[in-house]
Amino acid sequence: MDKRKQILESIYGDGREETRLIRTRHGQLEYFTTMTCIERYAPNPCLTLELGAGTGAYSLALAQRGYSVTALELVDKNVKILREKAKSQPRLTAVQGDALDLRDFADDTFDLTLCLGPMYHIYGKGGMDRVLDEAVRVTKPWGKILVAFLSVHAILYNNYLQRPPYNFQAGLEENFEKDHKTVRHFPEQGFTGFTLEEIDELFRDRNLGHSATVATDGMLELAEGRSDFFLSDDDFRLFRAYHILHCQDPELLGASSHLLYCCYKR
């Protein structure tokens, strides 16, 4: 087992990914915002590829809405869950594989390519370029590509300001070089974060048109870390509506835990 798969198995092998997008308010908001963006920029009918599909939260939901979805996932336990779901959903096909290697898929195949997790765990520029190049290659001209990233600043806030042992120096050393500006990416992080500038740079020289950069959950993860946090169902629906109106605002992009880059292949 290569090092990256070993890291992914250690993170996702316990099956908790199955409930990640439903057990917290920030997970629910991330899911709602992402689905809103998919349906806005790539309405059905769409032949869809999801890279790093996890246990299929998005793939299954899209298949139920009429999308034809191939869900590619690397982690063994997640693939097993995906395949069980695919048995009862004819529009969903589960495949074990890596976003770094899409050799089994022909050029210009998919109307929509989703990459909603792999960039959290790609630690070098070569790997990042490989994932994006492969995603672009298998997408049809004028097809849509949506790629999720973690904010490096949100990693600092969520992991080092609201959770013990509150060692902010350790957070800076893990995520930044000594200038506290240049972002570090290395496997032992597990999850790696990006700045908005880094994200833009990754897409700049590719034959892509930019539709939107979206804050999928804003500051809700940080707020939800409070022991007295509460958001009723009615207030959450109101918050969701507010968030969708403002999710492309620079203020929210700079504060969001998860970011979504929405583009299309020229």
PLY file of the C-alpha trace (Angstrom):
ply
format ascii 1.0
element vertex 266
property float x
property float y
property float z
element edge 265
property int vertex1
property int vertex2
end_header
0.00 0.00 0.00
1.48 3.36 -0.99
1.90 6.11 1.60
-0.98 8.27 0.37
-3.49 5.42 0.36
-2.29 4.41 3.82
-3.00 7.94 5.04
-6.45 7.93 3.44
-7.30 4.52 4.90
-6.32 5.79 8.36
-8.53 8.89 7.97
-11.58 7.36 6.31
-11.38 3.67 7.14
-13.66 3.96 10.18
-16.77 4.71 8.08
-17.52 8.09 9.70
-17.50 9.73 6.28
-20.96 8.21 5.77
-22.50 10.75 8.18
-20.12 13.71 7.78
-22.51 15.86 5.75
-25.55 15.27 7.96
-24.35 15.13 11.57
-23.34 18.82 11.88
-24.83 22.11 10.71
-21.64 23.04 8.84
-21.71 19.67 7.07
-25.34 20.19 6.12
-24.53 23.67 4.79
-21.56 22.38 2.79
-23.79 19.73 1.20
-26.62 22.15 0.43
-24.31 24.76 -1.10
-22.43 22.19 -3.18
-25.63 20.63 -4.52
-26.95 24.11 -5.32
-23.79 24.85 -7.33
-23.96 21.53 -9.18
-27.54 22.09 -10.22
-26.84 25.74 -11.11
-23.79 25.12 -13.29
-24.44 21.58 -14.54
-28.16 20.88 -14.63
-29.31 17.39 -15.58
-29.08 15.52 -17.94
-25.39 15.07 -17.20
-23.00 12.18 -17.60
-21.07 12.66 -14.36
-17.78 11.47 -12.87
-17.14 12.01 -9.17
-13.52 11.66 -8.10
-12.93 10.68 -4.50
-16.62 10.00 -4.01
-16.30 8.82 -0.41
-19.38 6.81 0.52
-21.42 8.48 -2.22
-23.40 11.28 -0.58
-23.27 13.41 -3.71
-23.13 10.59 -6.25
-26.22 8.87 -4.86
-28.19 12.11 -4.54
-27.36 13.08 -8.13
-28.26 9.61 -9.43
-31.60 9.87 -7.63
-32.15 13.19 -9.43
-31.53 11.62 -12.83
-27.80 12.17 -13.35
-25.82 9.16 -14.66
-22.91 8.94 -12.22
-19.64 7.05 -12.11
-18.30 7.28 -8.54
-14.54 6.71 -8.23
-13.15 6.07 -4.74
-9.82 4.78 -3.40
-10.53 3.79 0.23
-11.57 0.15 0.55
-14.35 0.58 3.13
-15.88 3.51 1.24
-15.86 1.51 -2.01
-17.71 -1.32 -0.28
-20.42 1.10 0.88
-20.60 2.70 -2.56
-21.09 -0.65 -4.26
-23.93 -1.55 -1.90
-25.67 1.72 -2.77
-25.14 1.16 -6.48
-27.01 -2.17 -6.30
-30.30 -0.32 -5.80
-29.56 2.68 -8.03
-29.10 1.84 -11.74
-27.78 5.32 -12.58
-24.88 4.91 -10.12
-21.71 2.95 -10.96
-19.07 2.46 -8.24
-15.43 2.05 -9.26
-12.31 1.69 -7.11
-9.55 3.97 -8.34
-7.43 7.05 -7.77
-8.06 10.61 -9.01
-4.36 10.68 -9.98
-4.87 7.97 -12.60
-7.93 8.04 -14.86
-6.44 5.92 -17.63
-9.62 3.81 -17.79
-11.65 6.84 -18.94
-11.42 8.23 -22.47
-10.86 11.86 -23.36
-13.93 14.13 -23.56
-16.30 11.64 -21.88
-18.16 13.44 -19.07
-20.47 16.46 -19.01
-19.62 17.05 -15.35
-16.53 16.11 -13.34
-16.64 16.54 -9.56
-13.49 16.56 -7.44
-14.92 17.19 -3.98
-12.25 15.61 -1.81
-9.01 14.58 -3.53
-7.38 18.01 -3.27
-7.55 17.76 0.52
-4.95 14.98 0.31
-2.65 15.86 -2.61
0.60 17.13 -1.14
2.80 18.14 -4.08
2.45 20.45 -7.07
3.00 17.52 -9.46
0.12 15.58 -7.94
-2.15 18.61 -7.90
-1.43 19.25 -11.58
-2.00 15.57 -12.38
-5.45 15.50 -10.74
-6.57 18.65 -12.53
-5.08 17.61 -15.88
-6.87 14.27 -15.70
-10.14 15.90 -14.68
-9.90 18.28 -17.62
-8.94 15.52 -20.04
-11.94 13.31 -19.33
-14.42 16.22 -19.40
-16.17 17.15 -22.65
-15.56 20.57 -24.22
-17.85 23.04 -22.42
-18.35 20.43 -19.71
-18.28 21.55 -16.08
-15.59 20.83 -13.48
-16.13 21.54 -9.77
-13.16 21.19 -7.40
-13.27 21.51 -3.60
-10.43 22.82 -1.44
-9.80 23.39 2.27
-8.82 26.89 3.39
-5.46 26.88 5.13
-6.68 29.69 7.38
-9.76 27.70 8.39
-7.51 24.77 9.32
-5.66 27.10 11.69
-8.84 28.57 13.18
-10.74 25.31 13.57
-7.88 23.11 14.73
-5.79 25.50 16.80
-8.14 28.19 18.15
-11.17 26.16 19.20
-9.71 22.76 20.13
-7.19 21.80 22.81
-4.27 22.14 23.23
-4.69 25.57 21.51
-1.10 25.60 20.28
-1.27 28.23 17.55
2.50 28.20 17.05
2.30 24.50 16.17
-0.47 25.30 13.68
1.61 27.96 11.99
4.63 25.67 11.78
2.56 22.87 10.28
0.78 24.94 7.66
3.22 27.74 6.74
6.90 28.26 6.11
8.79 30.62 8.44
7.46 33.66 6.57
3.92 32.66 7.71
2.80 33.31 4.12
4.06 30.42 2.00
1.75 27.43 2.50
3.21 24.01 3.30
1.87 20.76 1.81
3.20 17.45 3.12
1.64 14.00 3.74
1.89 13.98 7.53
-0.65 16.84 7.63
-3.39 14.45 6.54
-5.50 17.38 5.37
-3.78 20.15 3.44
-5.12 23.68 2.99
-4.84 26.37 0.33
-5.06 30.12 -0.02
-7.34 31.68 -2.62
-4.24 32.84 -4.48
-2.91 29.27 -4.64
-6.22 27.98 -5.94
-6.37 30.61 -8.69
-2.78 29.82 -9.65
-3.56 26.11 -10.10
-6.23 26.89 -12.70
-4.64 29.93 -14.35
-2.82 28.33 -17.31
-5.39 25.67 -18.11
-7.90 25.91 -20.94
-10.76 26.62 -18.55
-13.35 29.29 -18.02
-14.07 30.36 -14.44
-17.73 30.39 -13.36
-17.43 31.04 -9.62
-15.44 30.47 -6.46
-17.81 29.62 -3.63
-17.62 29.43 0.16
-19.52 26.23 0.83
-19.81 26.50 4.63
-18.53 29.94 5.62
-17.60 30.34 9.30
-20.17 27.86 10.55
-17.64 25.21 11.55
-15.85 27.71 13.79
-19.14 28.89 15.29
-20.30 25.32 15.84
-17.23 24.64 17.94
-18.80 26.62 20.78
-20.27 24.42 23.50
-23.41 26.60 23.61
-23.96 26.67 19.84
-27.56 26.14 18.71
-29.31 26.71 15.40
-32.95 25.64 15.12
-34.30 24.11 11.92
-36.12 27.33 11.07
-33.05 29.47 11.71
-30.88 27.05 9.73
-33.18 27.33 6.72
-32.95 31.11 7.02
-29.15 30.89 7.39
-28.90 28.66 4.30
-30.84 31.16 2.22
-28.64 34.01 3.46
-25.50 31.97 2.79
-26.45 31.13 -0.82
-26.96 34.83 -1.51
-23.50 35.72 -0.18
-21.38 32.59 -0.75
-19.30 34.26 -3.49
-18.60 37.40 -1.45
-14.87 37.93 -0.77
-15.53 38.24 2.96
-16.99 34.73 3.13
-14.38 33.23 0.80
-11.69 34.35 3.21
-13.44 32.81 6.21
-14.91 29.57 4.84
-13.63 26.14 5.84
-14.43 24.65 2.43
-14.13 26.35 -0.95
-15.51 25.24 -4.32
-13.95 26.30 -7.63
-16.49 26.05 -10.44
-15.24 26.13 -14.02
-15.81 24.75 -17.51
-13.61 23.26 -20.20
-13.23 25.48 -23.25
0 1
1 2
2 3
3 4
4 5
5 6
6 7
7 8
8 9
9 10
10 11
11 12
12 13
13 14
14 15
15 16
16 17
17 18
18 19
19 20
20 21
21 22
22 23
23 24
24 25
25 26
26 27
27 28
28 29
29 30
30 31
31 32
32 33
33 34
34 35
35 36
36 37
37 38
38 39
39 40
40 41
41 42
42 43
43 44
44 45
45 46
46 47
47 48
48 49
49 50
50 51
51 52
52 53
53 54
54 55
55 56
56 57
57 58
58 59
59 60
60 61
61 62
62 63
63 64
64 65
65 66
66 67
67 68
68 69
69 70
70 71
71 72
72 73
73 74
74 75
75 76
76 77
77 78
78 79
79 80
80 81
81 82
82 83
83 84
84 85
85 86
86 87
87 88
88 89
89 90
90 91
91 92
92 93
93 94
94 95
95 96
96 97
97 98
98 99
99 100
100 101
101 102
102 103
103 104
104 105
105 106
106 107
107 108
108 109
109 110
110 111
111 112
112 113
113 114
114 115
115 116
116 117
117 118
118 119
119 120
120 121
121 122
122 123
123 124
124 125
125 126
126 127
127 128
128 129
129 130
130 131
131 132
132 133
133 134
134 135
135 136
136 137
137 138
138 139
139 140
140 141
141 142
142 143
143 144
144 145
145 146
146 147
147 148
148 149
149 150
150 151
151 152
152 153
153 154
154 155
155 156
156 157
157 158
158 159
159 160
160 161
161 162
162 163
163 164
164 165
165 166
166 167
167 168
168 169
169 170
170 171
171 172
172 173
173 174
174 175
175 176
176 177
177 178
178 179
179 180
180 181
181 182
182 183
183 184
184 185
185 186
186 187
187 188
188 189
189 190
190 191
191 192
192 193
193 194
194 195
195 196
196 197
197 198
198 199
199 200
200 201
201 202
202 203
203 204
204 205
205 206
206 207
207 208
208 209
209 210
210 211
211 212
212 213
213 214
214 215
215 216
216 217
217 218
218 219
219 220
220 221
221 222
222 223
223 224
224 225
225 226
226 227
227 228
228 229
229 230
230 231
231 232
232 233
233 234
234 235
235 236
236 237
237 238
238 239
239 240
240 241
241 242
242 243
243 244
244 245
245 246
246 247
247 248
248 249
249 250
250 251
251 252
252 253
253 254
254 255
255 256
256 257
257 258
258 259
259 260
260 261
261 262
262 263
263 264
264 265
